[in-house]
Amino acid sequence: MRRIYDYECSNGHVVERFAELSDRDLPCKLCGEVSTRLVSYAGPVLDPVSGDFPSATRRWALNRQQKIKAERKTAESHGLAD
């Protein structure tokens, strides 16, 4: 399976490459020297308020807004509006 990895050569060039998992060393795209795959930081981001992932928080908020809207529409159709 091919994925994107960061590679760095002895001249300090860091380049992203689309490579196989087994490709540890590849020629540098910029200078041709041998470049070695770097260990990349995954960098998950958590929401500072909830401690949850931002996409999960946004999805919850959207679902909540839709539920409230549906409840209000139902209440209005039954003559129970605020």
C-alpha positions as CSV (number, residue, x, y, z in Angstrom):
1,M,0.0,0.0,0.0
2,R,1.4,3.4,-1.0
3,R,1.3,6.3,1.4
4,I,2.8,9.7,1.8
5,Y,6.0,9.8,3.8
6,D,8.6,12.5,4.6
7,Y,12.2,11.8,3.5
8,E,15.3,13.8,4.4
9,C,18.7,13.6,2.6
10,S,22.2,14.4,3.9
11,N,21.9,17.9,2.4
12,G,19.0,18.7,4.6
13,H,16.2,18.6,2.0
14,V,12.9,17.3,3.4
15,V,10.5,16.1,0.8
16,E,7.2,14.3,0.9
17,R,7.1,11.2,-1.3
18,F,4.3,8.8,-2.3
19,A,6.0,5.4,-1.5
20,E,5.6,1.9,-0.3
21,L,5.9,0.9,3.3
22,S,9.1,-1.0,2.5
23,D,10.8,2.0,0.8
24,R,13.2,3.2,3.6
25,D,15.7,5.0,1.4
26,L,15.0,6.7,-1.8
27,P,16.9,9.2,-4.0
28,C,16.3,12.9,-3.1
29,K,14.1,14.6,-5.7
30,L,16.2,17.8,-5.4
31,C,19.8,16.6,-5.4
32,G,19.8,12.9,-6.0
33,E,21.5,12.0,-2.7
34,V,20.1,9.1,-0.6
35,S,17.1,10.2,1.5
36,T,15.9,8.4,4.5
37,R,12.2,8.2,5.6
38,L,11.5,10.2,8.7
39,V,9.1,9.3,11.5
40,S,6.3,11.7,11.2
41,Y,4.2,13.2,14.0
42,A,0.5,12.2,13.6
43,G,-0.6,15.3,15.3
44,P,-4.2,14.6,16.5
45,V,-5.9,17.9,17.5
46,L,-8.3,17.9,20.5
47,D,-10.8,20.6,21.2
48,P,-9.6,22.6,24.3
49,V,-13.1,22.8,25.8
50,S,-14.5,19.3,25.4
51,G,-11.3,17.4,25.0
52,D,-12.9,15.7,22.0
53,F,-11.9,15.8,18.4
54,P,-13.1,19.1,16.7
55,S,-14.9,17.2,13.9
56,A,-16.8,15.1,16.5
57,T,-17.8,18.3,18.4
58,R,-19.0,20.0,15.2
59,R,-20.9,16.9,14.2
60,W,-22.6,16.8,17.6
61,A,-23.5,20.5,17.4
62,L,-24.9,20.1,13.9
63,N,-27.0,17.0,15.0
64,R,-28.2,18.9,18.0
65,Q,-29.3,21.9,15.9
66,Q,-31.2,19.7,13.5
67,K,-32.9,17.9,16.4
68,I,-34.0,21.2,18.0
69,K,-35.3,22.4,14.7
70,A,-37.3,19.2,14.1
71,E,-38.7,19.4,17.7
72,R,-39.8,23.0,17.2
73,K,-41.4,22.2,13.8
74,T,-43.3,19.3,15.5
75,A,-44.4,21.5,18.4
76,E,-45.6,24.3,15.9
77,S,-47.6,21.7,13.9
78,H,-49.3,20.6,17.1
79,G,-50.0,24.2,18.3
80,L,-47.5,24.0,21.1
81,A,-45.0,26.7,20.0
82,D,-43.3,28.8,22.7
